[in-house]
Amino acid sequence: MSLIASLRHSPGADANMSGKERHVVATLAAAVLGFFVITLDATIVNVALPSIRDALGGGITGLQWVVDSYTLMFAALLLSAGSLSDRINARRAFCGGLSVFVLASAACGFAPTLSMLIIARLVQGIGAAVTMPTSMALVRLAFPDPARRARAVGVWAMGGAVAAAAGPVLGGLLSLASWRMIFWINLPVGLVTLLLLTRTPHSPTRPAPFDWIGQITAVIAMGGLTFGAIEAGEAGFAAPRVLGALGLAVVAFVVFVIAQAKVAHPMVPLELFRSPVMLIATAIGFAFMAGFYGLPFLFSLYFQQQHGLSALGAGIAFVPMMLFSACLTPFSARIAERTGPRVPVIAGLVLIAAGSVVLAVVPASAPVWLTALLLIPVGLAGPLVMPPTTALLLEHVPGHRTGTASGVLNTSRQVGGALAVAVFGALLSGSAGFEHGLRLSLLLAAVVALAAALIVPRMGGARRPEA
């Protein structure tokens, strides 16, 4: 509550603007809850995967699609969803996206087969893709002052960080009743968020035609890449369907880039990438999610398959990671204010790299409690990396490009998470065995995080553009 209070009663605030301030707080609360629930759904499913497999069938490949069908649509549609918030009104887009997400969550809970669950997860991803960037756009519009906005982004990021950390243990608790509860929990949270949204003011619009070529090629490129990575675990990278999918992804990406340079109203204007902050923030988002999203997927399976834990037991093993992340999150904005944004971002990425390397060399006979403690550095990385990266990005893009820029940033995050699950799952199911795949996945996550940390110092000297 201290963060909310500081937002409401910052220096210079007009005491007579209490009505306006209530709308501001309601807007922030809606944005935080929306971000919370869609982030929760990306992580809560991990510990329930064995239960889903027992109920609906499917091997590692099927479980990868349960996770990545959500993340894939999330990533592919974030690009156009970001500009959608600029074009049709952020409040309206947020309401529509969250409504789709809530209805799809109900469908996931009632899914009678694995195929139906995957389809419902795809629809969930569509709703989440619209909700994510519009929640960030609502925060920016509600807090025009840079100092207040930075703290508001910290509160907004707290929703995602807590959801990401709490997902495994909450999934384990709900799985005691039924794995279907992990989807039904979204309904009450979504309804409360929609009620809060009725108290938020309308936001401006910037109408422009929809970029169909860009959107279609983006879906094909990301879908082909994800499909190829997942199927490689079962068929091998030399399989015709794997090579075909990867080739299709490359062709679609080339067409996408050409289209963005040629069409009158691109959903991702290439001029955004003239900014080093945009480029580096995109790389940071990708690397961060490869570790922060990929490792819980790995260890949810590891705890249950290699150590015989229940879904609840696996969830409890993530409690230390959750607690440390939650405790650090409220201080992330102040840490960035004192040290500058680069220091916490580098520290967080190094923590992911170091934690992954240590986990890779720990013997399989190590007790669960030791592995749980070694996951703490990964949890600490969440509040250190993304809040300052997000705040810095919002400071270095024009106001009318906020939704688009946030869509690009979050697309990079979701692509990183989707590819981590696809590649790590392929390594786990490879001929060398689960344990070898686990260690190789952890070392890969460490390399990606360290590479991102090395380029962070180059994002400090960029100038803020005019709105």
C-alpha positions in Angstrom: 0.0 0.0 0.0 2.9 2.4 0.5 3.6 2.4 -3.2 0.0 3.2 -4.0 0.1 5.9 -1.4 3.2 7.5 -2.9 1.5 7.5 -6.2 -1.6 9.3 -4.8 0.2 11.8 -2.6 3.4 12.6 -4.6 4.9 16.2 -4.1 2.8 18.8 -5.9 -0.4 16.7 -6.1 -3.5 18.8 -5.9 -5.6 18.0 -2.8 -8.7 19.0 -4.7 -8.1 16.4 -7.4 -9.3 13.4 -5.2 -11.8 12.3 -7.7 -9.3 12.3 -10.5 -6.8 10.4 -8.2 -9.4 7.8 -7.5 -9.7 7.2 -11.2 -5.9 7.0 -11.5 -5.7 4.4 -8.7 -8.6 2.4 -10.3 -6.8 2.4 -13.6 -3.6 1.2 -12.0 -5.4 -1.5 -10.1 -7.1 -2.7 -13.2 -3.9 -2.8 -15.2 -2.0 -4.6 -12.4 -4.8 -7.3 -12.0 -5.0 -7.7 -15.8 -1.2 -8.2 -16.0 -1.3 -10.5 -13.0 -3.9 -12.9 -14.3 -2.4 -13.3 -17.8 1.1 -13.8 -16.4 -0.3 -16.3 -13.8 -1.7 -18.4 -16.6 1.6 -18.7 -18.2 3.2 -20.2 -15.1 0.5 -21.9 -13.1 0.1 -24.6 -15.7 3.6 -26.0 -15.3 3.2 -28.0 -12.1 -0.2 -29.4 -13.4 1.3 -30.8 -16.6 1.7 -34.4 -15.3 -1.9 -34.3 -14.0 -3.1 -33.1 -17.4 -1.2 -35.9 -19.1 -2.8 -38.4 -16.8 -6.3 -37.1 -17.4 -6.1 -36.3 -21.2 -3.1 -38.3 -22.4 -0.1 -37.0 -24.5 3.7 -37.2 -24.0 6.3 -34.4 -23.6 5.3 -33.0 -27.0 1.6 -32.7 -26.0 2.6 -31.0 -22.8 4.8 -28.5 -24.7 1.8 -27.6 -26.8 -0.4 -27.0 -23.7 2.2 -24.4 -22.6 3.3 -23.0 -26.0 -0.1 -22.8 -27.6 -0.9 -20.0 -25.2 2.5 -18.4 -25.4 2.6 -18.6 -29.2 -0.6 -16.7 -29.8 0.4 -14.3 -27.0 3.6 -13.5 -28.8 2.3 -13.4 -32.4 -0.6 -11.1 -31.7 1.2 -8.8 -29.3 2.6 -6.9 -32.3 -0.7 -5.8 -33.7 -2.3 -5.7 -30.2 0.2 -3.0 -29.2 -0.8 -0.7 -32.0 -4.5 -1.6 -31.4 -4.4 0.2 -28.1 -3.2 3.3 -29.9 -5.9 3.0 -32.6 -9.2 2.0 -31.0 -8.7 3.2 -27.4 -6.6 1.4 -24.8 -9.5 1.1 -22.3 -11.8 -0.6 -25.0 -9.1 -2.9 -26.2 -8.2 -3.9 -22.6 -11.8 -4.7 -21.9 -12.2 -6.8 -25.1 -9.0 -8.7 -24.6 -9.7 -9.6 -21.0 -13.2 -10.7 -21.8 -11.9 -13.1 -24.4 -9.3 -14.4 -21.9 -11.9 -15.0 -19.2 -14.2 -16.9 -21.6 -11.3 -19.0 -22.9 -10.3 -19.8 -19.4 -13.7 -21.3 -18.7 -13.4 -23.4 -21.9 -9.9 -24.6 -20.8 -11.4 -25.8 -17.5 -14.1 -27.8 -19.3 -11.9 -29.2 -22.1 -12.7 -32.9 -22.6 -9.6 -33.7 -24.7 -6.0 -32.6 -25.0 -6.8 -31.1 -28.5 -9.7 -29.1 -27.1 -7.5 -27.8 -24.3 -4.8 -26.7 -26.8 -7.4 -24.9 -28.9 -8.8 -23.1 -25.8 -5.3 -22.2 -24.8 -4.8 -20.6 -28.3 -7.8 -18.4 -27.7 -6.6 -17.6 -24.2 -3.4 -16.4 -25.8 -5.4 -14.1 -28.2 -7.1 -12.4 -25.2 -3.8 -12.1 -23.3 -2.1 -10.6 -26.3 -4.5 -7.7 -26.3 -4.6 -7.3 -22.5 -0.8 -7.1 -22.0 0.2 -4.0 -24.0 -3.1 -2.2 -23.3 -2.5 -2.5 -19.6 0.9 -0.9 -20.0 -0.7 1.8 -22.2 -3.3 2.6 -19.5 -0.5 3.1 -17.0 1.3 5.5 -19.2 -1.8 7.5 -20.0 -2.8 7.7 -16.3 0.7 8.9 -15.2 2.1 11.5 -17.5 4.7 12.6 -15.0 7.9 10.6 -15.5 8.7 10.1 -11.8 5.2 8.9 -10.9 5.1 6.8 -14.0 8.3 5.0 -13.1 6.8 4.1 -9.7 3.5 3.1 -11.3 5.4 0.8 -13.7 7.0 -0.7 -10.7 3.6 -1.5 -9.2 2.4 -2.8 -12.5 5.5 -5.0 -12.8 4.9 -6.3 -9.3 1.6 -7.9 -10.5 3.5 -9.9 -13.2 6.4 -10.7 -10.9 4.2 -12.0 -8.1 2.1 -14.0 -10.6 5.2 -15.6 -12.2 6.6 -16.6 -8.8 3.3 -17.6 -7.3 2.1 -19.6 -10.3 3.8 -22.9 -9.4 2.7 -23.1 -5.8 -0.8 -21.9 -6.5 -1.1 -24.4 -9.3 0.0 -27.2 -6.9 -2.7 -26.1 -4.4 -5.5 -25.9 -6.9 -4.4 -29.3 -8.4 -5.3 -30.9 -5.1 -8.9 -30.4 -6.1 -8.5 -30.7 -9.9 -6.1 -29.4 -12.6 -9.2 -27.7 -14.1 -9.2 -25.2 -11.2 -6.0 -23.6 -12.5 -8.0 -22.2 -15.3 -11.2 -21.5 -13.4 -9.3 -19.3 -11.0 -9.1 -16.7 -13.7 -12.8 -16.1 -13.8 -13.3 -14.2 -10.5 -10.0 -12.2 -10.9 -11.1 -11.2 -14.5 -14.5 -10.1 -13.3 -13.1 -7.9 -10.6 -10.7 -6.3 -13.1 -13.6 -5.6 -15.5 -15.5 -3.9 -12.7 -12.5 -1.7 -11.9 -12.3 -0.8 -15.5 -15.7 0.9 -15.4 -14.1 3.5 -13.2 -11.2 4.4 -15.5 -11.4 7.4 -17.9 -11.5 7.0 -21.6 -8.2 7.2 -23.5 -7.4 8.8 -26.9 -7.5 7.0 -30.2 -5.3 7.1 -33.3 -7.2 5.4 -36.1 -5.2 3.6 -38.9 -5.8 0.6 -41.1 -4.9 -2.9 -39.9 -1.7 -4.5 -41.2 -3.0 -7.9 -42.4 0.2 -8.8 -44.2 2.3 -8.1 -41.2 0.0 -9.9 -38.8 -0.3 -13.1 -40.9 3.4 -13.4 -41.6 4.2 -12.8 -38.0 1.9 -15.7 -36.9 3.4 -18.0 -39.6 7.0 -17.1 -38.7 6.5 -17.6 -34.9 4.3 -20.7 -35.4 6.8 -22.3 -37.8 9.7 -21.6 -35.5 7.9 -23.0 -32.4 6.5 -26.0 -34.3 9.9 -26.9 -35.7 11.6 -26.6 -32.3 8.9 -28.7 -30.5 8.8 -31.4 -33.2 12.6 -31.7 -33.3 12.5 -33.3 -29.9 10.4 -36.2 -31.2 11.4 -36.4 -34.9 15.0 -34.9 -34.9 16.1 -31.6 -36.5 16.7 -33.4 -39.8 13.1 -34.5 -40.2 11.4 -33.1 -43.3 8.5 -31.6 -41.3 11.0 -29.8 -38.9 13.1 -28.5 -41.8 10.0 -27.4 -43.6 8.6 -25.6 -40.6 11.8 -23.8 -39.9 12.2 -22.9 -43.6 8.7 -21.5 -43.7 9.4 -19.4 -40.6 12.5 -17.9 -42.3 10.5 -17.0 -45.5 7.6 -15.6 -43.5 10.0 -13.4 -41.4 11.6 -12.0 -44.5 8.2 -11.2 -46.0 7.2 -9.6 -42.7 10.3 -7.3 -42.6 9.7 -6.3 -46.2 6.0 -5.6 -45.6 6.8 -3.4 -42.5 9.1 -1.3 -44.7 6.5 -1.0 -47.6 3.0 -0.8 -46.1 1.5 2.6 -45.3 0.5 1.7 -41.7 2.9 -1.1 -40.4 2.1 -2.6 -37.1 5.8 -2.5 -36.2 7.3 0.6 -37.8 11.0 -0.2 -38.5 11.9 3.3 -37.4 11.4 2.1 -33.8 14.5 0.0 -34.1 16.7 3.0 -34.9 16.8 3.5 -31.1 19.5 1.4 -29.3 17.2 1.3 -26.3 14.5 -0.4 -28.3 16.9 -3.0 -29.7 18.6 -3.8 -26.4 15.3 -3.8 -24.5 14.0 -6.4 -27.0 17.1 -8.6 -26.5 16.8 -8.3 -22.7 13.1 -9.3 -22.8 13.9 -12.4 -24.8 16.9 -13.5 -22.7 15.1 -12.8 -19.4 12.1 -14.9 -20.3 14.2 -17.8 -21.6 15.5 -18.3 -18.1 12.6 -16.9 -15.9 10.0 -18.9 -17.9 12.0 -21.8 -19.1 13.5 -22.9 -15.7 10.1 -23.4 -13.9 9.0 -25.5 -16.9 12.1 -27.7 -16.5 12.0 -28.1 -12.7 8.2 -28.6 -12.6 8.8 -31.8 -14.6 12.1 -32.5 -12.8 10.6 -32.4 -9.3 7.7 -34.7 -10.3 9.4 -37.1 -12.7 12.8 -37.4 -11.1 12.0 -37.0 -7.4 8.4 -38.3 -7.4 6.8 -35.2 -5.9 3.2 -34.4 -6.2 2.0 -31.3 -8.0 1.6 -29.6 -4.6 5.1 -30.7 -3.5 6.6 -29.4 -6.7 4.8 -26.1 -6.2 6.1 -25.8 -2.6 9.6 -26.3 -3.9 9.2 -23.0 -5.7 8.2 -21.1 -2.5 11.7 -19.8 -1.7 12.0 -18.4 -5.2 8.5 -16.9 -4.9 9.1 -15.3 -1.5 12.4 -13.6 -2.4 11.0 -12.3 -5.7 7.9 -10.9 -4.0 10.0 -9.3 -1.2 12.4 -7.6 -3.7 9.7 -6.4 -6.1 8.4 -3.4 -4.1 12.0 -2.0 -4.0 12.9 -2.4 -7.7 11.8 1.1 -8.7 13.8 2.7 -5.9 16.9 0.6 -6.6 16.8 1.8 -10.2 16.4 5.4 -9.1 19.5 5.2 -6.9 21.8 3.2 -9.2 20.4 3.9 -12.6 18.5 1.3 -14.7 21.6 -0.5 -16.1 23.0 -1.8 -12.7 19.9 -3.9 -11.6 19.3 -5.1 -15.2 22.8 -6.5 -15.5 22.7 -7.9 -11.9 19.4 -9.7 -12.7 20.7 -11.3 -15.9 23.9 -12.3 -14.2 21.9 -14.0 -11.5 20.0 -16.0 -14.1 23.2 -17.0 -15.7 25.0 -17.9 -12.5 22.0 -19.7 -11.1 21.5 -21.8 -14.2 25.2 -22.9 -14.2 25.1 -23.9 -10.6 21.8 -25.9 -11.1 23.4 -27.6 -14.1 26.4 -28.9 -12.1 24.4 -30.0 -9.0 24.2 -33.8 -9.0 20.8 -35.5 -9.6 21.1 -37.0 -6.1 20.9 -33.5 -4.5 18.0 -33.1 -2.1 15.0 -31.1 -3.3 15.4 -28.4 -0.7 18.9 -27.6 -2.1 17.6 -27.3 -5.6 14.7 -25.1 -4.3 17.3 -22.7 -2.7 19.4 -22.6 -5.9 16.3 -21.4 -7.8 16.3 -18.2 -5.7 18.7 -16.2 -7.9 16.3 -16.8 -10.8 13.4 -15.4 -8.8 15.4 -12.3 -7.8 16.1 -11.6 -11.4 12.4 -10.8 -12.1 12.1 -7.5 -10.2 15.6 -6.5 -11.1 15.4 -6.8 -14.8 12.0 -6.0 -16.2 10.7 -2.9 -14.3 13.8 -0.7 -15.1 13.9 -2.0 -18.7 10.2 -1.2 -19.2 10.4 2.2 -17.6 13.5 3.1 -19.6 11.8 2.0 -22.9 8.7 4.1 -22.1 10.9 7.1 -21.6 12.6 6.7 -25.0 9.7 6.2 -27.4 7.2 8.9 -28.6 4.0 9.0 -26.7 1.9 7.9 -29.7 4.1 4.8 -30.1 3.8 3.6 -26.5 1.4 0.7 -27.3 3.4 -0.4 -30.3 6.7 -0.3 -28.4 5.3 -2.2 -25.4 3.9 -4.8 -27.8 7.3 -5.3 -29.4 9.0 -5.6 -26.0 6.4 -8.1 -24.7 6.5 -10.0 -28.0 10.3 -10.5 -27.4 9.5 -11.8 -23.9 6.9 -14.2 -25.1 9.0 -15.5 -28.0 11.8 -16.1 -25.5 9.5 -18.1 -23.2 7.9 -20.0 -26.1 11.3 -21.0 -27.6 12.7 -21.9 -24.2 9.8 -24.4 -23.6 10.1 -25.7 -27.2 13.9 -26.1 -27.2 14.2 -27.3 -23.6 11.4 -29.8 -24.1 13.1 -31.1 -27.2 16.3 -31.6 -25.3 14.5 -33.3 -22.4 12.9 -35.8 -24.8 16.1 -36.4 -26.8 17.9 -39.7 -27.0 20.5 -38.7 -24.5 17.9 -38.7 -21.7 16.1 -36.4 -19.3 19.0 -35.5 -17.1 21.4 -34.7 -20.0 18.7 -32.6 -21.6 18.1 -30.7 -18.3 21.8 -29.8 -17.9 22.1 -28.7 -21.5 19.0 -26.6 -21.2 20.3 -24.9 -18.1 23.7 -24.1 -19.8 21.9 -22.7 -22.8 19.8 -20.4 -20.6 23.0 -19.2 -18.9 24.6 -18.3 -22.2 21.6 -16.4 -23.4 21.3 -14.4 -20.2 25.0 -13.6 -20.1 25.0 -12.4 -23.7 22.2 -10.0 -22.9 24.0 -8.7 -19.8 27.0 -7.8 -21.9 25.0 -5.5 -24.2 23.1 -3.7 -21.4 25.8 -0.9 -20.9 25.1 0.3 -24.4 21.6 1.3 -23.6 22.5 4.1 -21.3 23.3 7.0 -23.6 20.2 7.2 -25.7 18.2 10.4 -26.0 14.5 10.7 -25.3 12.5 11.5 -28.4 9.9 14.2 -28.7 6.3 13.0 -28.1 
